Amino acid sequence: MRFNLAVNPGTTKENKTGNWRTDVPVIDRDRCIACGACARACPEGCVFVVGDKALQGKVFFEKDLDYCKGCGICAEECPVKCIKMILEG
């Protein structure tokens, strides 16, 4: 019997995959220095920029929990440790 288990690139955006995680990232926007390390490190592309320095003067990052696996890489890579992983619930 043969199974076709491979998926095409970009299909994670079609399939919400965050429902089995146990921890979620919580970002302290007051401590965030908007360096973007979390967004660059996220293997699922769940962390994205919100705001515009030219318009609002402050850029911060937000996460998309529909696709977040709760891996904690964003928290580990944050140089100012403003992301904490907490138990979802």
VENCOR-V504354 format. One record per pair of residues at least 6 apart in sequence whose ideal C-beta (glycine too) atoms are under 6 Angstrom apart, sorted by the first residue. I is the first residue (numbers start at 1). J is the second residue. If there is no record, write none. Layout:
BEGIN
i: {I & I}
j: {J & J}
END
This chain:
BEGIN
i: {16 & 17 & 18 & 18 & 18 & 18 & 21 & 21 & 22 & 23 & 23 & 23 & 24 & 24 & 25 & 25 & 25 & 25 & 25 & 26 & 26 & 27 & 28 & 29 & 31 & 31 & 32 & 32 & 33 & 34 & 37 & 38 & 38 & 38 & 38 & 39 & 39 & 41 & 41 & 41 & 42 & 44 & 46 & 46 & 46 & 46 & 47 & 47 & 47 & 49 & 49 & 50 & 50 & 51 & 51 & 51 & 53 & 72 & 74 & 75 & 75}
j: {66 & 67 & 65 & 66 & 67 & 68 & 69 & 70 & 70 & 70 & 85 & 87 & 70 & 88 & 63 & 74 & 75 & 83 & 85 & 84 & 86 & 83 & 82 & 60 & 80 & 82 & 60 & 82 & 80 & 59 & 77 & 47 & 61 & 74 & 78 & 47 & 61 & 73 & 74 & 77 & 74 & 67 & 63 & 64 & 67 & 68 & 61 & 63 & 74 & 59 & 61 & 60 & 62 & 58 & 59 & 60 & 59 & 85 & 83 & 83 & 85}
END
